[in-house]
Amino acid sequence: MKQRIYLFLKTYCLFVLLAAVLKVVFMLCYPSIYGAFPLSQWLRVVGHGLILDLSIAGYLTALPGLLLLASVWLGARITRKVASAYFILISVVLALIWISDIVLYGYWGFRLDTTPLFYLNSPQSALASAQTGQLIGGTIAILATIAGLIALFRHLILKGWKRLEPARRKPLSAIVLFLLTALLFIPIRGGFTVSTMNVGKVYFSEKMELNHAAINPCFSFLDALTRDKAFDQQYRFFDEPRAAALFQELQEATPADSITPLFTVKRPNIIFIVLESFMSKVVEPLGGIPNVATTLNRLCSKGVLFDHLYANSFRTDRGLVSIFSGYPAQPTTSIMKYPAKSQHLPSIPKSLKENGYDLSFFYGGDADFTNMRSYFVSMGIDRIISDKDFPLKDRMMKWGAHDEFVFRKLSDDLKTEQKEPFCKILLTLSSHEPFEVPFHRLDQEYLNSVAYTDSCLGVFIDEFKQSKYWDNTVIVLVPDHAMRYPYDISNASPERYQIPMLFVGGAIQEPRTVETIGSQIDLAATLLTQLGIERSEYIFSKDLLNPRSPHFAFYTFKDGFGFITPQGKAIFDCEAGQPFDEYGATDNAHLDQGKALLQSLYNDLEKR
């Protein structure tokens, strides 16, 4: 009996120790972030993260515990074979989670959740962000970790299993091992209190980087899996009447006077150009870096510039829904992941089609990536141009065709006879990681890729000005999301989400700047109002030109949100259950409004 108890405890402690060591390895992989912190903070990370490590160790030890219990009756030989297979499987799973988490944190700024699973339906596109060296290095790291874990488990666990002697007092041994395995419920659940185990329990610092390091990625991933559905049970901040009352305060108000018209014609042609990873920081008239987006710089004074706009999220799938459906991004999932729900959303293309517009979509990548095709088809777009429509010689980047070829495809299409009014959507691609573009003007890779896409835009605009359709067309320039640039910027920071939005084209009545604070979700109400199209379905969207409406910016990041108005702001971490005061004093009224909006969003998500 002692042998089995010892092996049980040894297994549990080994899983705890591995998780603690992983925290140190994780921080060592990001010296630019954690190198400045003293040893005492590293120890606090390990100490505060221990509660999640104990929980995951409980999950991982449960099956070995049951196998040790079975060995009392079946003997060590049979159960050791099952245990050997289990530890091989666990080695593979842990290696994939650990290495993926370490690699992806550099891109996304949060620990592993279910987001990568969303992109596995198009693995080629999912891997396109990584450079060849990173893929090779990551694969080697995964294989080496698998081999190391298998060797470790064989030496420390399975050898001891092989030496197990037949149990002398089988009933007593079985009872003791059953009780030990049952006791794993305590660390798994986190104790006996009402509050169960959650990621926020490890948060201890005002520095979010330290809180992130304390998180066990296995727990983070498992936690996200369990929260993927039952949306109306997530983010319950208030009772429903209180949440509904607060949400009502954020609704569109009836304007006192007619809204100022922006266009010279009632129903202009509309061309949406969604700019991959652009942000205000690359646009000089918005206080950004000079000499990057030179086309946007010169267009800012020739159109309608919205200079206080924010992206709603950090991923393309969420940004597209925010732009075209006026629907806020979710912090833990993406409605595009659920075609049965996303097909019931309103959308600008659907509204335009109902009013006689001809629709088409241009993209150089895989239109099936992240369920994009199903979303756009359900929005009424039946003509989709994607990677397969370009010759192989034009698809030499990992994601597909570079932007110059996609703009050329759109330009050639516009040279043919068009049914007016038309709506065309072009989603750029080249300014996505790994930022490898056939263009070399700037040394910094991200900025250079933006400059490349911007130059392609410039060529298209200059050519389209000569078209007979120019005078009756409005071009909407808006990013899908911003970029973590500089790379040490926090995912919670408002600066991370600031983006430009610009209406240009021959149908623009006169240049002007709109200083109203808003986000991508407000494009729908603003544009459809100008077109005189019904928009009551867009319950989250507001007309940025309506002075009576409550104007605010709402954005989400991993399990958190930002809510900003001219009067104040609230940046809230739902995992920790506390605001980020490092971005300025939190306004409690704004915090309640942001919570109510998020709660109302998840109520709506459940009903779709």
N, C-alpha and C positions, 0 to 999 in steps of 0.2 A: 504493500500500500504506500509506503514511504516513497518508493521509486516513482510511482505515478503522480503523487502529490508534488514531488520535487520537479518532475518534468512539466507538469501543468503550470506551476509557478514560474519555472524557467522560460516556458513559452510566452507567457504573458509579459514577463519583465523584458524579454528580448524585443517584443514588438514595441513596448514603451521606449526602450533605449534607442531603437532604430528611428523612431519618430523624433526623439530629442536630437539625435545626431543630424537628422535631415534638416532641422531648423538651422543649425550651424552651417551646413553645406549650402543651404539656400542663401543665407546672408553672405557667405564667402563668394557666391556667384555674382553678387551685386555690390562690389566694393565701392562704387560711386555713390550708392545709397547708404550702405551700412558701415562703410569704413570710418566715418567720422564719429560714430557712436562709441562710447567707452565700453570696456569689458563688462562693467556692471549692468549696462543696458542689454547686452547680449545674454547675460545670465537671467535677467528679468524676462526676456523673450522666452527662453527655455522654461523658466519656472511658471510663468503665467499660461503658457501653451500646454502645460502638462495635463490639464483637465481634459482637453480634447484628445490628447495622446492616450490617456487612460481609457477613454471611451472607445476609440478605434481599436485599441488593443483588446478590449472586451469583445468586440465584434469578431475580431480575427482569431481569438482564442476559443470561441464558443465551440466550433467544430472539433478542433483537437481535444477539447475537454470531453465532448461526447464520445470521440474515438477512444480516449483513454478509459472512459467508463465501459465502452464495449469490449475493450481488451481484457477486462476482468473476466468476461465469459468466453470470448472468442480467442484470446491469446494475442501475443504481440505480432506474430507473423502476418496475419490477415490485415489487422488494423494498420500495421506499418505501411503496407502497400497503398492503402487508401490515404494515409497521412502523407506519404511521399508525393502522391499525385496532387494532393491539396496544396502542399508547400511549393510545388512547381507552379501551380496555377496562381497562387498568391504572389510568388516572385514576379511573374509576368505582369499581373495587375498592378502591383506596387511600383514596379519599374516604369510602366507606362504613365501612371498617375504622377509619380515624383518628377520624372524628367519633363513631361508635358507641362506640368505646373511651373517648373523652373524656367523653361523656355518661354512660355506664354506670358508670364508675369512681366517680362521686359516689353512686350507689345501692349498688353491690356491694363497693367497696373492693378490687377486684383488676382486673388488666389483662384485656383481651378474650380469651376462649376460645370454645369451641363452645356455651356455655350459651344464647346468644340463638337459635341455630338450633333448639334444642329447642322454642322457643315460637312458631315461625313457622307451625305447623299451625293456630294460632288467632291470626292477626295482630291482630284487634280487641282481644282480651284482652291480648296482648303489649304493645300500645301504651296500654292503659288506665292504666298507672302514671304516664304523662307528662301534664303539663298542656298545654293547647292552645298556650300560648305557647312551651313547650319543643319541641313537635312542629313548630311553624312555624319557630322559630329553628333547630332541628336540620336541617330540610329545606333552609332557605336556606343554612346552613353547608355542607351536603353539595353542593348545586348550585354554590355559589361555589367550593368546593375543586375540584370536577370541572373547572369552567371555567378556574380558575387553573392547574391541572396540565396541561390540554390546551394552553393557550397557552404554558406554559413548555416543554413537550416540543417543540412546533412550532418555537419560536424557537431553542432550544438544540440540538435533536437533528435534527429532520426537515429543517430548512433546510440543515444540513450534509450530510444524506443526499442532498438534491436536487442538491448540487454535486459529488457523487462522480464522479470521472473513471474511464473504463474502466481496469481493471487491466492493467499492462504485463507483469508477470511473474506470470501467473495461478497456476501451481502453487505458487510460493513464497508468494504472498499467501494462498492457501488454507491452506497448511500453518501459517503464522504465526497466522492467525485461528482455525484449529482448535485450536492449542495454547493460545492465550489463552482461548478459551471453555472448554477442558478444565481450565485452571488455576483456573477459578471453583469447582471442586470443593473447593479448599483452604479458602477462607473459608466456603463452604456447610457443610462438615463441621466446620470449626473447627480444622484442622490434621491432623497425621498420627498423633496419639496414640490410645490405645485409647478414651479418653473423647471422645464425639462432642459436637456443639453442643447445648446445652440452656439453658433460661432461667436456671438457677441460676448460670451462668458470670458474669452481670453483677452478682450480689449482692456488695456491698462494705461495707455499713454495718449497724450495729445498729438504725438507724432504717429500718423496713420501707418507709416512704413513699419514701425515697430509692432503695431497691432497686426498688420498683415503677416509679418514674419512669425508671429506666435500661432497663426492658424495652421491646423493640420489639414493638408490638401485632400486627404482621403475623406475626412469628415466634411469638408466644404463641398466636395463632389457629391457625397452621399446625401447631404442635407439638401442640396439643390435638386437632386432626383426626386426626393419625397415631396418637394414643394412645387413640382412642375404643373400640378393641376389643383382643383379645388380653389380657384382664384378668389371666390367670395369669402374664403376663410383666411386670406392673407391680408396683412396691413390693416388690422382692425384697431384704429386709434380712438374712435368715438362710437357711441350708439348711433344707429342709422338716422334717426331724425336730426341729430346734431350734425352729422356728416353731410346730410342733404341740405341743411340750412346753410352751412359754410360753403358748400359747393355752389349753391344758388347765388351767393354773393359774387362768384367768379363768372357768371353767365353774361353773354352779350346783352347790352342795353339798347333800347330803341333810340336812334340818333334824333337829336332835336331838329336838325336841319338836314338837307340832302348832303350826301357824301361828295367831296370834291372829286370830279372825274379826272382820271389820269390818262385816258386814251382818247384819240381823235375819232375813233369809230366805235360803234356799239359792240360789235362782235368781231374783234380782230383775230387773225390767226395767232396761235400761241405755240412758241417753241420753248420747252423746258430744257435747260442744260444743267444737269446735276453734276456738280464738280466734286470729284472724289477727294476727300481729306483736306479741302481748302479751309482756311480759317482767317479771321480778321487780321491776324498777325502778319499775313503775307500781302496785305493791301495797304499801300502807303497812305491814301486819304483817310483810312480808319486808324491811323497811328501805327501802322505796321512797318515791316522792314522795307526799305527802299529797293527798287530795281529787281523785284522778284516777279510779281504778277503785273507786268507792265501794261498788258491789254486791259485788265480790270482797272488799273490805276487811271487810264485815260477815259474809260467808259463811265467812271463814277460821276463825272461832271456832265454827262450827256444823257442820263436817264434818271429814274426814280431810285434813289439809294436809301435802303433801310439800314441805319448805322448802329442800332442797338438790338441786334437780333442774336438769338442763341440757338444752337442745335439742341435737339431733344435727347440725343443719345450719342453713342460713340461707335455704332456699327451701321453699315449700309442698310441692312434689312429693316432696322428700326427707323432709320432716318427716312427711307422711302415712304414708309407708312405715315410718318409724321407729316411729310411734305404733301403727299397726294391725298391722304384721307383725313388730315387734320386731327390725327389720333396720337395722343402722347405715347412716348416710348415707355416700356415697362422695365423696371430695374432687374427683374429676375428671369425674364423670358422675352420672347418676341412673338407677337400675334401672327406674323408671317409664317411661323412654324406650324400654325394650325389653319390650313386652308378652309376647313369647315367654318371657322370663325371669321377669318379675314375676308371671305367672299361676301359677308354681310355688312362690311364697312362701306360707308359712303366714300366717294373718291372724286377728285377733280376730273379725271378722264371720263368716268361714268356720267357725271353731270354734264360735261361737254358733249358727250355722244348723244345724250338725250335731247340736246339742243342743236343737233345737226352737224357736229364736228366730226371730221374724219381723223382717226387715230392711228399712230404708229410709234414704235419704240426701237431705238438704236443702241446697241451695246456691243462692245468688242469681246466680252467674255461669255461665260456659260450662263445662259438665261435661266437654267434650272437650279443654279446655285441658290441656296437658302429659300427655295420655293418661290423664287422671283417670278417665274413664268406663270405659275398658278395664280399669283396675286394680280398680275397685269391682265391676264386673260379674264379673270373674274371682274376686273375693272372695265372690261369692254374693248380691250386692245386686241385685235385679231391679227395684226401685222407686226411681228416681232423679228427684228434683225439682230442676230447674235453671232458668236464666234464662227459657227459653221457656215455662215454666209460670206466669209472672207476667204480668199485664197490662202493656202498654207504659207506662202512667202510673206504674207502680212500678219501672220499669227506667230511671230517669233518670240514674243514675251511669254512669261509663264502663265499670265492670266488670260492671254488671248491676243487680240489685235491692239496695237498702240493707238492712241487717240487721233493721230493724224489721219489714219485710215478710216476711223469711224466718222470723223468730221467730213472726210472726203465722201464717204457713202451718203451722209445726210445732204451734203452740198449737191452731189449728183442727183439725188432724189428730188431736190427742190428745183432742179433745172427741167424736170419733166412737168407736164401739165398736172396741176393740183386741183382737187375738189375743195373749194373753200366754203366755210372756214375749216381750217385743219389744225390739229394739235399734234406736235411731234415731241417726243421725249428722247433725249440723248443722255446717257449715263457714262461719264468718262471713267477711265480705268488706270491710266499710266502713273498717276500720283499715289498709287497704293504701294505698300511694301511689296517687294524689296527696293522700290524706287529706281529700277534699272531702265533707263530711257535712252533713246538714240539722240542725245542732246547733251552738250557739255558747256554750260555757261557759268554755273555756280558750283563751288566746291562742295557745299553741304548737300548730301544726296536728296533729302526730302525737299529742300528749297529748289534744287535743280529740277526735280520731277514736276513741281508745281509750275516752275517757269516754262517747262516744256509744254504741259497741257495748256497753259495760258497762251503760249505762242500759237498752238494749234487753234485755239479759240479765236485769236486775232486774225488768222488767215481766213477762217470761216466767216467771221463778221464782215471783214473787208470785201470778200467775194459776194456775200449775200446782199450787201448794200446795193449791188448792181442788178439784183433780181427785181422782177416786176412785183414780187410779193412783199418787198421790204416795207413799203408805205402802209401796208395793212397788217403788219405783224408786230407782236410784242414778244421779246425774248426774255424769259425769266431765268436769271442766273442764281443758283442757290446750291450750297454744298450739301452732301448727304450727311456729313458730320465734320467735326474739326479734327485736329491731330494733336497728339501729345508732343508738342514742341514749344519750348525745349523739353527734352525727354525726362527731365526730373520734375515736371509739373504734375501736381496731384490730379487724379481722376475726379476728385470732388470740387476742384477749384472752378469758379465761374469763368476764369480766363480760358480754361480748357475748352469751353463750349461756344465762345464768341465767333460768329461767322458773318460774312457779308451776304446781303441779298440785294439784287439789282434788277430793275426792269429797264430794258433798252429796246430800241427798234424804231422803225419809222412811224409807228402808231402811238408813240409816246407824245402826249400833248406838250409838255415842257419839262425840263430837268427840275428836280427838287430833292430835298433830303427829308426823310421821315425819321424823326428822332424817338418815336414811340418804342418803348421796351416791349419785346415780344419774342416768339420762338417760331420754329418751322410750322407748328400746328396752326398758326395764324395766317399762313399763306392762303389757305382754302377760302376762308371767309373774306379776306381782303380782295382776292382776285375775283371770286364769284360775284361779290357785290358790284365790282366795276363792270362786270358783264351782264348784270341784271338777271342772274340765275338764282333760283331758289336754293337756299343753303341751310334750312332748319335742321337737317340731319346731322350737321357738323356741330355737335353739342359742346365740343372742347375748343372750337376755333372762334376767334374774335377778329373783327375788322380793325386793322391797325390804324385806319383813318377815322374811326369813330371815336370822338373825344369823350363820349359818355361811358364807354365800356371800361371795365376794370382791366387795365393792361399790366401784364406780368410776363416773366419768362419762367418756364418750368422745364427742368431737365433731370434726367435720371442717370445714375451710375450704379455699379454693383451694389445692390441692396441699400440704395440711398437716393436722395433727391435734392435739387436746388430750386428755390423759389425766390424770385427777385422782382422787385418793383422799384420805382424811383424813391419810394419812402423807406425801404429797408430790404433785408434779405434773410433767408434762413437756409442753411445747408445742413441737411440732417442725415445721419448714419443710422439706418434702421436696425442694423445688426447690433450696434452698440447701444441704441436707444438714446442717443444724445446728439446735439448739434455740433457742428464744426465752428467754434468761435474764432478760429485762426483766420477766417476770412471776413472778420468784422463781427460786431455784436449781433447776436441773433435776435430778430424781432419776433416776439411770441405770437403776435397776430398773424404774421406771415407763416410762421411755423404751423399754426393750426390750419391755415388755408392750404398750405402745401400737403399736409397730412390728409385733409379732407379730399383734395383733388386725387391723391394717390388711392385712397380708399374707394372713391367713386369710380376711378378708372378700373380697378380690379372687380368691382361690382358689375360694371358694364362688360368687362372682358368675360366674365362668367356667363353672362346672358347671351353673348353673341353666338 
